[in-house]
Amino acid sequence: MDRSTAILAALAAYLVAMLLLGMRARSRTHDSGEFFLGNKSLGPWVTSLAANTSSSSAWSLVGVSGFAYLSGWSALWLLPGCIGGFLVNWLLVAPRLRAQTGSAITLSEFLAGDRPGPGRTAVLWLASLLTLGSLLTYVAAQMQAAGAAFVHAFGWDLTGSVLLGAGLVLAYTLMGGYLAACLTDSVQGAMMALVAVAVPVAAVSAAGGIGEVLTAIDASTVPGYADAFGGRSGLAAAGFALGLCGIGLGYPGQPHAVNKYMGMSPTASMTVARTVGIGWALILYVGMLLVGWTGRMLVDLAPGSHEEVLYATTDALFPPFMAGLVIAAVLAAIMSTVDSQLLVCASTISHDLGIGRGNERQMLRNARLVVLAIGIGATWAGITVPKNIFDNVLFAWAALGSAFGPLLLVRLLVGPVGPWWSLAAMAGGGGAAILGSYHEVWARGFADRTLSWLLALALALTGAWLYRRRSSLLMRPR
């Protein structure tokens, strides 16, 4: 069996399994509520893997390993950033959001509150615009990663590869909605963990052991490779480190991930879900950092091709069938994120904005049409937008994280925030993140992921304090 046939066999087995799961979920999806939130019936394992894989896209595999290959020791700052984000979500957000969600179906609806009025409407509209704009960029980056995987495996044209990858994701998302996404995400999460163990273990062994890997990093002649700050100093070094650590601040603000906590069964064990979730994250990110560092020793990539290190290392160490499984794992990371993001976009348009409302059958049909339309738009963007998976994902991540994360944490930990202050927090955080990402300054990563988040937090805390003060004055006897 030649390389292409072996890879194709592995991919075919994986994709058939995903489509069968989608068909199974379709039989359990009868209305728009089930399509968007699965009737809040998920157990701890499915919730944990679905939530984690939704926030861990192709960026977590090809982006992180590629960044480690390119940057050396300085990539280590990704670890406290990413693992810290998972800790915040599982320790603070998940238990409270499950308990406080009530009848809300979307994150935007929860943040807007249940008091009708112009303020609530404004919050829903701004949240919807931020969600749609950011997730379109995010999904486009995933479509690019899918195309790159097929290009690497078969040498196909990039446009055709992107179209094929997008078609596969849309197929099973359209079938079963939220349940299809969660069932397939749990399988995809297991596959990602398998690759995050097998490839780095084999790579470290081929490099001569962990001691040899560490020695090789320290002995590298690449400028800044052996330095924790990549050769930066002073404020530039601090901004770089805080910018990468600031990635963790964005985790509570990702609607496609935190809505899995909203769909968790009230009786499911949070302890089990939390343990699985944090353990899975450690395996994934430590594994991908090791792949990047050992890949520098084992394979020689052309300039600008650092995000291919996972594929190249696998090709160098494993038979072709394993290479097919690695590509399938990258597709798993893509699919597990994109399906959830498409559903969030659909729920934003159909539920939050109320476009296309009708009876349950009409709303379910409209939801699927929105998923299809958003998928087509993101696929077109994936073909036309300049390809850099690491940066494109972080742009959308920062915008969503700063717009929604601080407000959600304040809402869960402190109390209600008035609608106009909620609007200010979202606009201030999301706007500052978008502006910061477009400025080529030393503090770019710090400005768009950390300063913008702190600005939104200050606005949300002010709003919560004023809301509480107003409520206490109204309750005071006259």
C-alpha positions as CSV (number, residue, x, y, z in Angstrom):
1,M,0.0,0.0,0.0
2,D,1.6,3.3,-1.1
3,R,1.6,6.4,1.0
4,S,-1.4,8.2,-0.6
5,T,-3.6,5.0,-0.4
6,A,-2.7,4.4,3.3
7,I,-3.5,8.0,4.3
8,L,-6.7,7.9,2.3
9,A,-7.8,4.7,4.0
10,A,-7.2,6.2,7.5
11,L,-9.1,9.4,6.6
12,A,-12.0,7.5,5.0
13,A,-12.4,5.3,8.1
14,Y,-12.4,8.4,10.3
15,L,-14.8,10.5,8.1
16,V,-17.3,7.6,7.8
17,A,-17.4,7.3,11.6
18,M,-18.1,11.0,11.9
19,L,-20.9,11.0,9.4
20,L,-22.5,8.0,11.1
21,L,-22.4,9.9,14.4
22,G,-24.0,12.8,12.7
23,M,-26.8,10.6,11.3
24,R,-27.4,9.2,14.8
25,A,-27.7,12.7,16.3
26,R,-30.1,13.7,13.5
27,S,-32.7,11.2,14.8
28,R,-32.6,12.9,18.2
29,T,-32.9,16.5,16.9
30,H,-36.5,17.6,16.6
31,D,-36.6,21.3,17.2
32,S,-34.4,24.4,17.2
33,G,-33.7,24.2,20.9
34,E,-32.3,20.7,20.6
35,F,-30.4,21.8,17.4
36,F,-28.7,24.6,19.3
37,L,-28.3,23.2,22.9
38,G,-29.2,19.5,22.8
39,N,-31.9,19.8,25.5
40,K,-29.2,20.1,28.2
41,S,-28.6,16.4,28.3
42,L,-24.8,15.9,28.1
43,G,-22.8,13.8,30.5
44,P,-19.4,14.8,32.0
45,W,-17.1,13.0,29.5
46,V,-18.9,14.3,26.4
47,T,-19.2,17.8,27.9
48,S,-15.5,17.9,28.8
49,L,-14.2,16.7,25.5
50,A,-16.7,18.7,23.5
51,A,-15.9,21.9,25.4
52,N,-12.2,21.4,25.2
53,T,-12.0,20.5,21.5
54,S,-14.3,23.4,20.6
55,S,-11.7,25.8,22.1
56,S,-8.7,23.8,20.8
57,S,-8.8,24.1,17.0
58,A,-6.2,23.3,14.4
59,W,-4.2,26.1,16.1
60,S,-3.6,23.8,19.0
61,L,-1.9,21.2,16.8
62,V,-0.3,22.9,13.8
63,G,-0.2,26.4,15.2
64,V,1.4,25.6,18.6
65,S,3.8,23.0,17.3
66,G,4.8,25.4,14.4
67,F,5.3,28.3,16.9
68,A,7.5,26.1,19.1
69,Y,9.6,25.0,16.0
70,L,10.0,28.7,15.0
71,S,10.5,30.3,18.4
72,G,12.2,27.8,20.7
73,W,12.1,28.4,24.4
74,S,9.9,31.5,24.2
75,A,7.0,29.3,23.0
76,L,6.9,28.0,26.6
77,W,4.8,31.1,27.6
78,L,1.9,29.5,25.7
79,L,1.7,26.8,28.4
80,P,0.6,29.0,31.4
81,G,-1.6,31.0,29.0
82,C,-3.5,28.0,27.6
83,I,-3.6,25.8,30.7
84,G,-4.6,28.9,32.8
85,G,-7.5,29.5,30.5
86,F,-8.8,25.9,31.0
87,L,-8.4,26.2,34.7
88,V,-10.5,29.4,34.8
89,N,-13.2,27.8,32.6
90,W,-13.4,24.6,34.6
91,L,-13.0,26.0,38.1
92,L,-15.0,29.2,37.8
93,V,-17.1,29.4,34.7
94,A,-18.5,25.8,34.1
95,P,-20.2,25.2,37.4
96,R,-21.7,28.6,37.7
97,L,-22.8,28.9,34.1
98,R,-24.6,25.6,34.2
99,A,-26.4,26.6,37.4
100,Q,-27.3,30.1,36.3
101,T,-28.2,29.6,32.7
102,G,-31.9,29.1,33.2
103,S,-33.8,29.1,29.9
104,A,-31.1,30.9,28.0
105,I,-29.9,29.1,24.8
106,T,-27.0,31.3,23.8
107,L,-24.2,33.2,25.6
108,S,-25.4,36.5,24.2
109,E,-28.9,35.9,25.6
110,F,-27.5,35.1,29.1
111,L,-25.3,38.2,29.1
112,A,-28.2,40.4,28.0
113,G,-30.3,39.4,30.9
114,D,-34.0,38.7,31.0
115,R,-35.4,42.3,31.5
116,P,-36.8,43.5,28.2
117,G,-35.9,47.0,27.0
118,P,-33.8,48.9,24.5
119,G,-30.6,48.2,26.5
120,R,-31.1,44.4,26.3
121,T,-31.8,44.7,22.5
122,A,-28.7,46.7,22.0
123,V,-26.6,44.1,23.9
124,L,-28.0,41.3,21.8
125,W,-27.3,43.2,18.5
126,L,-23.7,44.2,19.5
127,A,-23.0,40.7,20.8
128,S,-24.3,39.2,17.6
129,L,-22.2,41.4,15.3
130,L,-19.1,40.7,17.3
131,T,-19.8,37.0,17.3
132,L,-20.5,36.8,13.6
133,G,-17.5,38.9,12.6
134,S,-15.0,37.1,14.8
135,L,-16.2,33.6,14.1
136,L,-16.2,34.1,10.4
137,T,-12.5,34.9,10.6
138,Y,-12.0,32.0,13.0
139,V,-13.8,29.5,10.7
140,A,-11.9,30.8,7.7
141,A,-8.6,30.0,9.4
142,Q,-9.9,26.4,10.1
143,M,-10.9,25.9,6.5
144,Q,-7.3,27.0,5.6
145,A,-5.9,24.4,7.9
146,A,-8.1,21.7,6.4
147,G,-7.0,22.6,3.0
148,A,-3.3,22.6,4.1
149,A,-3.8,19.1,5.5
150,F,-5.0,17.7,2.2
151,V,-2.4,19.6,0.3
152,H,0.3,18.0,2.4
153,A,-1.2,14.5,2.2
154,F,-2.0,14.4,-1.5
155,G,-0.4,17.4,-3.2
156,W,-3.8,18.7,-4.2
157,D,-4.7,22.2,-5.2
158,L,-5.3,24.4,-2.1
159,T,-8.7,25.7,-3.3
160,G,-10.1,22.3,-4.0
161,S,-8.7,21.0,-0.7
162,V,-10.4,23.8,1.3
163,L,-13.7,23.1,-0.5
164,L,-13.5,19.4,0.3
165,G,-12.6,20.0,4.0
166,A,-15.4,22.5,4.3
167,G,-17.9,20.2,2.7
168,L,-17.2,17.4,5.2
169,V,-17.6,19.7,8.2
170,L,-20.9,21.1,6.9
171,A,-22.3,17.7,6.2
172,Y,-22.5,16.3,9.7
173,T,-23.2,19.7,11.4
174,L,-26.2,20.1,9.2
175,M,-27.4,16.6,10.1
176,G,-27.6,16.8,13.9
177,G,-26.7,20.2,15.1
178,Y,-25.5,20.5,18.7
179,L,-25.8,16.8,19.5
180,A,-23.9,15.8,16.4
181,A,-21.2,18.4,17.3
182,C,-20.8,17.1,20.8
183,L,-20.8,13.4,20.0
184,T,-18.2,13.9,17.2
185,D,-16.2,16.3,19.4
186,S,-15.8,13.6,22.1
187,V,-14.3,11.1,19.5
188,Q,-12.2,13.9,18.0
189,G,-10.9,14.9,21.4
190,A,-9.8,11.3,22.0
191,M,-8.0,11.2,18.7
192,M,-6.2,14.5,19.3
193,A,-5.0,13.3,22.7
194,L,-3.7,10.1,21.1
195,V,-1.6,12.1,18.5
196,A,-0.4,14.4,21.3
197,V,1.0,11.4,23.1
198,A,2.3,9.2,20.3
199,V,4.1,11.8,18.1
200,P,6.0,13.6,20.8
201,V,7.0,10.3,22.5
202,A,8.4,8.9,19.3
203,A,10.0,12.3,18.4
204,V,11.8,12.6,21.8
205,S,12.9,9.0,21.5
206,A,14.3,9.6,18.0
207,A,16.1,12.7,19.2
208,G,17.9,10.7,21.9
209,G,15.8,11.6,25.0
210,I,14.5,14.7,26.6
211,G,18.0,15.7,27.8
212,E,19.3,15.8,24.2
213,V,16.3,17.9,23.2
214,L,17.0,20.5,25.9
215,T,20.6,20.6,25.0
216,A,19.9,21.1,21.3
217,I,17.6,24.0,22.1
218,D,20.2,25.7,24.3
219,A,22.9,25.1,21.6
220,S,20.8,26.5,18.7
221,T,22.4,29.1,16.6
222,V,19.0,30.6,15.6
223,P,18.9,34.2,17.1
224,G,16.8,34.2,20.3
225,Y,15.9,30.5,20.0
226,A,17.5,29.6,23.4
227,D,16.1,32.6,25.2
228,A,12.8,32.6,27.1
229,F,11.9,35.9,25.6
230,G,13.0,35.3,22.0
231,G,15.9,37.7,22.2
232,R,13.7,40.6,23.5
233,S,14.5,42.7,26.5
234,G,12.9,45.2,28.8
235,L,9.3,46.3,27.9
236,A,9.3,44.2,24.7
237,A,10.1,41.1,26.7
238,A,7.4,41.8,29.2
239,G,4.8,42.6,26.6
240,F,5.7,39.4,24.7
241,A,5.4,37.1,27.7
242,L,2.2,38.8,29.0
243,G,0.7,38.7,25.5
244,L,1.1,34.9,25.2
245,C,-0.1,34.4,28.8
246,G,-3.0,36.7,27.9
247,I,-4.3,34.0,25.5
248,G,-5.7,32.3,28.7
249,L,-7.8,35.3,29.4
250,G,-9.8,34.7,26.2
251,Y,-11.1,31.3,27.2
252,P,-14.2,32.4,29.1
253,G,-15.2,34.6,26.1
254,Q,-15.4,31.9,23.5
255,P,-19.2,31.3,22.9
256,H,-18.7,28.1,20.9
257,A,-16.9,26.5,23.9
258,V,-18.7,27.9,27.0
259,N,-22.1,26.9,25.5
260,K,-21.1,23.3,26.2
261,Y,-21.3,24.1,29.9
262,M,-24.8,25.5,29.3
263,G,-25.8,22.2,27.6
264,M,-24.4,20.0,30.5
265,S,-27.0,17.8,32.3
266,P,-27.8,19.2,35.8
267,T,-26.9,15.8,37.3
268,A,-23.6,15.2,35.5
269,S,-20.5,15.2,37.6
270,M,-18.6,18.4,37.4
271,T,-15.6,16.8,39.2
272,V,-15.3,14.2,36.5
273,A,-15.7,16.7,33.7
274,R,-13.1,19.1,35.3
275,T,-10.5,16.4,35.8
276,V,-10.9,15.1,32.2
277,G,-10.8,18.6,30.8
278,I,-7.7,19.8,32.6
279,G,-5.8,16.6,32.1
280,W,-6.6,16.6,28.4
281,A,-5.4,20.1,28.0
282,L,-2.0,19.3,29.6
283,I,-1.5,16.4,27.4
284,L,-2.3,18.3,24.2
285,Y,-0.2,21.5,24.8
286,V,2.8,19.9,26.3
287,G,2.8,17.3,23.5
288,M,2.7,20.0,20.8
289,L,5.5,22.0,22.3
290,L,7.6,18.9,22.3
291,V,6.8,18.2,18.7
292,G,7.9,21.7,17.7
293,W,11.2,21.6,19.6
294,T,12.1,18.0,18.5
295,G,11.0,18.8,15.0
296,R,13.8,21.4,14.8
297,M,16.3,18.5,15.3
298,L,14.6,15.9,13.1
299,V,13.3,17.7,10.0
300,D,14.4,20.6,7.9
301,L,11.5,22.8,6.8
302,A,11.6,25.7,4.3
303,P,11.2,29.2,5.6
304,G,7.6,30.0,6.3
305,S,6.6,26.3,6.5
306,H,7.0,25.9,10.3
307,E,3.3,25.0,10.7
308,E,4.0,21.8,8.8
309,V,6.3,20.4,11.5
310,L,3.7,18.0,12.9
311,Y,3.1,16.5,9.4
312,A,6.8,16.4,8.6
313,T,7.8,14.8,11.9
314,T,5.1,12.1,11.6
315,D,6.2,11.3,8.0
316,A,9.8,10.9,9.2
317,L,8.9,8.6,12.2
318,F,5.8,6.6,11.3
319,P,4.4,4.5,8.5
320,P,1.9,6.2,6.1
321,F,-1.2,4.9,7.9
322,M,-0.1,6.8,11.0
323,A,0.4,9.9,8.9
324,G,-3.2,9.5,7.8
325,L,-4.3,9.4,11.5
326,V,-2.4,12.6,12.2
327,I,-4.1,14.3,9.3
328,A,-7.4,13.0,10.6
329,A,-6.5,14.4,14.1
330,V,-5.9,17.8,12.5
331,L,-9.2,17.5,10.7
332,A,-10.7,16.5,14.1
333,A,-9.4,19.6,15.7
334,I,-10.8,21.7,12.8
335,M,-14.2,20.0,12.7
336,S,-14.7,20.1,16.5
337,T,-14.2,23.8,16.5
338,V,-15.9,24.7,13.2
339,D,-19.1,22.7,13.9
340,S,-19.6,24.5,17.2
341,Q,-18.8,27.9,15.7
342,L,-21.3,27.4,12.9
343,L,-24.0,26.5,15.4
344,V,-23.2,29.6,17.4
345,C,-23.5,31.8,14.2
346,A,-26.8,30.1,13.4
347,S,-28.2,30.6,16.9
348,T,-27.1,34.2,16.8
349,I,-29.0,34.9,13.7
350,S,-32.1,32.7,14.3
351,H,-32.5,33.0,18.1
352,D,-30.8,36.2,19.3
353,L,-31.7,38.4,16.3
354,G,-35.0,36.5,15.6
355,I,-34.4,36.4,11.9
356,G,-36.6,33.7,10.2
357,R,-38.6,32.8,13.3
358,G,-41.7,30.7,12.8
359,N,-42.9,27.3,14.0
360,E,-40.4,24.8,15.2
361,R,-40.1,23.0,11.9
362,Q,-39.4,26.4,10.1
363,M,-36.9,27.5,12.7
364,L,-35.0,24.2,12.5
365,R,-34.9,24.5,8.7
366,N,-33.8,28.1,8.9
367,A,-31.1,27.2,11.4
368,R,-29.7,24.7,8.9
369,L,-29.9,27.2,6.1
370,V,-27.9,29.7,8.3
371,V,-25.3,27.1,9.0
372,L,-24.9,26.4,5.3
373,A,-24.7,30.1,4.4
374,I,-22.2,30.9,7.1
375,G,-20.1,27.9,6.1
376,I,-20.1,29.0,2.4
377,G,-19.0,32.5,3.4
378,A,-16.2,31.2,5.7
379,T,-15.0,28.8,3.0
380,W,-14.8,31.7,0.5
381,A,-12.8,33.7,3.1
382,G,-10.6,30.7,3.8
383,I,-9.6,30.7,0.1
384,T,-9.0,34.4,-0.2
385,V,-7.7,35.6,3.2
386,P,-3.9,35.4,3.6
387,K,-2.9,32.2,5.2
388,N,-1.4,32.3,8.7
389,I,-3.4,30.0,11.0
390,F,-1.6,31.1,14.2
391,D,-2.3,34.9,13.7
392,N,-5.8,34.6,12.2
393,V,-7.0,32.5,15.1
394,L,-5.5,34.7,17.7
395,F,-7.2,37.8,16.1
396,A,-10.7,36.3,16.5
397,W,-9.8,34.8,19.8
398,A,-8.7,38.1,21.3
399,A,-11.8,39.9,20.0
400,L,-14.2,37.3,21.5
401,G,-12.2,36.9,24.7
402,S,-12.2,40.6,25.5
403,A,-15.7,41.3,24.4
404,F,-17.4,38.5,26.4
405,G,-15.0,37.0,28.9
406,P,-14.7,39.8,31.5
407,L,-18.5,40.5,31.3
408,L,-19.3,36.8,31.8
409,L,-16.9,36.4,34.8
410,V,-18.4,39.5,36.5
411,R,-21.9,38.3,35.7
412,L,-21.2,34.9,37.3
413,L,-18.9,35.9,40.2
414,V,-20.2,39.3,41.2
415,G,-23.8,39.7,40.0
416,P,-25.9,41.4,37.3
417,V,-24.5,44.2,35.2
418,G,-26.8,46.9,33.8
419,P,-27.4,46.6,30.0
420,W,-25.7,49.8,29.1
421,W,-22.6,49.0,31.1
422,S,-22.7,45.5,29.5
423,L,-22.8,47.2,26.1
424,A,-19.8,49.4,27.1
425,A,-17.8,46.4,28.3
426,M,-18.3,44.5,25.1
427,A,-17.7,47.5,22.9
428,G,-14.6,48.6,24.9
429,G,-13.1,45.1,25.1
430,G,-13.8,43.9,21.7
431,G,-13.0,47.2,20.0
432,A,-9.7,47.6,21.8
433,A,-8.7,44.0,20.9
434,I,-9.5,44.6,17.2
435,L,-7.6,47.9,17.2
436,G,-4.7,46.5,19.1
437,S,-4.3,43.6,16.7
438,Y,-3.8,46.0,13.7
439,H,-0.9,47.9,15.3
440,E,2.6,46.7,14.7
441,V,4.0,47.7,18.0
442,W,6.1,46.0,20.7
443,A,3.0,45.5,22.8
444,R,0.7,44.1,20.1
445,G,0.0,40.8,21.8
446,F,-0.2,42.5,25.2
447,A,-2.5,45.2,23.9
448,D,-5.0,43.1,22.0
449,R,-5.2,40.2,24.5
450,T,-4.5,41.7,27.9
451,L,-5.0,45.4,28.0
452,S,-8.3,45.1,26.1
453,W,-9.5,42.4,28.5
454,L,-8.6,44.5,31.6
455,L,-10.5,47.5,30.1
456,A,-13.6,45.4,29.6
457,L,-13.2,44.0,33.2
458,A,-13.1,47.5,34.6
459,L,-16.2,48.5,32.8
460,A,-18.1,45.4,33.8
461,L,-17.1,45.7,37.4
462,T,-18.3,49.3,37.4
463,G,-21.6,48.3,35.9
464,A,-22.1,45.5,38.5
465,W,-21.3,47.9,41.4
466,L,-23.7,50.5,40.1
467,Y,-26.4,47.9,39.5
468,R,-26.0,46.6,43.1
469,R,-26.0,50.1,44.5
470,R,-29.1,51.1,42.6
471,S,-30.9,47.9,43.7
472,S,-30.0,48.5,47.4
473,L,-31.4,52.1,47.2
474,L,-34.6,50.9,45.6
475,M,-35.1,48.3,48.4
476,R,-34.3,50.7,51.2
477,P,-37.5,51.6,53.2
478,R,-38.7,55.1,52.7
